[in-house]
Amino acid sequence: AKKWINICKSYGNFYKDPRNQTKLTIMLENLGMSYDGRPHSGLDDSKNIARIAIRMLQDGCDLRVNERIHGGQLMTVSSSGPLEGAPAPQMPRYRN
């Protein structure tokens, strides 16, 4: 993976929270959610990050690639630039 979405950066920018408010447990707490699973478990952390991403999409956030590796260096990608790669996933529509 050479490009990705740093959910902490996206969360802080979207909800206008300071950098020290973007730890996983704090983000969940601020969104009215509790941590599911064992702390520091890779699988459980990933599931909780996905829950945050879903909530951000529901709240109207346009999640975009915001970090990448270029020449072995970590680089921030401007959020004002054009979308890269595939379009953002859409929330599923459920039938009643």
Contacts in CASP RR format, 6 or more apart in sequence:
PFRMAT RR
TARGET T0000
AUTHOR 0000-0000-0000
METHOD contacts of the structure
MODEL  1
AKKWINICKSYGNFYKDPRNQTKLTIMLENLGMSYDGRPHSGLDDSKNIA
RIAIRMLQDGCDLRVNERIHGGQLMTVSSSGPLEGAPAPQMPRYRN
2 68 0 8 1.000
2 69 0 8 1.000
2 70 0 8 1.000
3 65 0 8 1.000
3 67 0 8 1.000
3 68 0 8 1.000
3 69 0 8 1.000
3 77 0 8 1.000
3 84 0 8 1.000
4 65 0 8 1.000
4 66 0 8 1.000
4 67 0 8 1.000
4 68 0 8 1.000
5 53 0 8 1.000
5 63 0 8 1.000
5 64 0 8 1.000
5 65 0 8 1.000
5 66 0 8 1.000
5 67 0 8 1.000
6 66 0 8 1.000
6 67 0 8 1.000
7 27 0 8 1.000
7 49 0 8 1.000
7 52 0 8 1.000
7 53 0 8 1.000
7 56 0 8 1.000
8 22 0 8 1.000
8 23 0 8 1.000
8 27 0 8 1.000
9 22 0 8 1.000
9 66 0 8 1.000
9 67 0 8 1.000
9 76 0 8 1.000
10 56 0 8 1.000
10 61 0 8 1.000
10 63 0 8 1.000
10 64 0 8 1.000
10 66 0 8 1.000
11 17 0 8 1.000
11 22 0 8 1.000
11 27 0 8 1.000
11 52 0 8 1.000
11 56 0 8 1.000
12 18 0 8 1.000
12 19 0 8 1.000
12 21 0 8 1.000
12 22 0 8 1.000
13 79 0 8 1.000
14 56 0 8 1.000
14 59 0 8 1.000
14 61 0 8 1.000
15 30 0 8 1.000
17 30 0 8 1.000
21 27 0 8 1.000
21 30 0 8 1.000
24 35 0 8 1.000
24 45 0 8 1.000
24 48 0 8 1.000
24 49 0 8 1.000
24 52 0 8 1.000
25 35 0 8 1.000
25 39 0 8 1.000
27 52 0 8 1.000
28 34 0 8 1.000
28 35 0 8 1.000
28 48 0 8 1.000
28 51 0 8 1.000
28 52 0 8 1.000
31 52 0 8 1.000
31 55 0 8 1.000
33 48 0 8 1.000
33 51 0 8 1.000
33 52 0 8 1.000
33 55 0 8 1.000
35 44 0 8 1.000
35 48 0 8 1.000
36 44 0 8 1.000
36 47 0 8 1.000
36 48 0 8 1.000
36 51 0 8 1.000
37 44 0 8 1.000
37 47 0 8 1.000
37 48 0 8 1.000
38 44 0 8 1.000
39 45 0 8 1.000
53 63 0 8 1.000
54 91 0 8 1.000
56 63 0 8 1.000
57 63 0 8 1.000
57 88 0 8 1.000
57 89 0 8 1.000
57 91 0 8 1.000
58 91 0 8 1.000
62 88 0 8 1.000
63 88 0 8 1.000
64 77 0 8 1.000
64 79 0 8 1.000
64 83 0 8 1.000
64 84 0 8 1.000
64 88 0 8 1.000
65 77 0 8 1.000
65 84 0 8 1.000
65 85 0 8 1.000
66 76 0 8 1.000
66 77 0 8 1.000
66 79 0 8 1.000
67 74 0 8 1.000
67 75 0 8 1.000
67 76 0 8 1.000
67 77 0 8 1.000
68 74 0 8 1.000
68 75 0 8 1.000
68 77 0 8 1.000
69 75 0 8 1.000
77 84 0 8 1.000
END
